[in-house]
Amino acid sequence: MADENADMNMDGDSTADDSVTAGGKKKGGLKAILPQLLKWLIIGVVAVIFIVSVVLITLHFKEGNGKPQTTIGVSEEYTEKREKFDWYTSLDQIRTTTADPVPASVIVQVALGYKKDDKAASTEITARTVEIRDFLRRYFSEKTIEELKPQNEPLIRQQIRDQINDDILSDSRIRDVRFLNKDVVEQ
């Protein structure tokens, strides 16, 4: 009986090592770890569900409480993708004078845009460079200072494009005309 008292403390608990059973075998291994592992796994899953729920609810309130944004209509002109061109920039500067009573000097360099990878257009423009330069010289010498003002440039570019396509080129078309420089110097 003395041995039994030595193994038990006052509360009636055993003071012997809990991991050793009466038969001398150790408790533990997977059976001891599994409940702890499941407990932490469940806590982790619940935490993830909680965090995701809080984020979703926050986003819902954030998007739902604000004023609905209205869209502003955009014209087709701005929504279309602009066509990409290859540019013929080998035309030299054109120097001429205007048709005014007191003529102004005009110095202009033009770039001609044609359909991307259109070798026929490039070849034809190169073959007709002299005719194009002569046309541009005549075109600008027939204009007045008033007609060459910057606000008229879109109209000038369109006229040049149309006249080159109609009168000079036969097998291909230019799509755009841009001024690399355009100086009108009054006397």
CORCORMO-V699573 format. One record per helix or strand. SS is the DSSP state (helix for helix, strand for strand). FROM is the first residue (numbers start at 1). LEN is the number of residues. If there is no record, write none. Layout:
<<SS FROM LEN> <SS FROM LEN>>
This chain:
<<helix 2 6> <strand 8 1> <strand 14 1> <strand 20 1> <strand 26 1> <helix 30 36> <helix 76 4> <strand 85 4> <strand 94 4> <strand 105 11> <helix 119 9> <helix 129 13> <helix 146 3> <helix 150 19> <strand 174 12>>
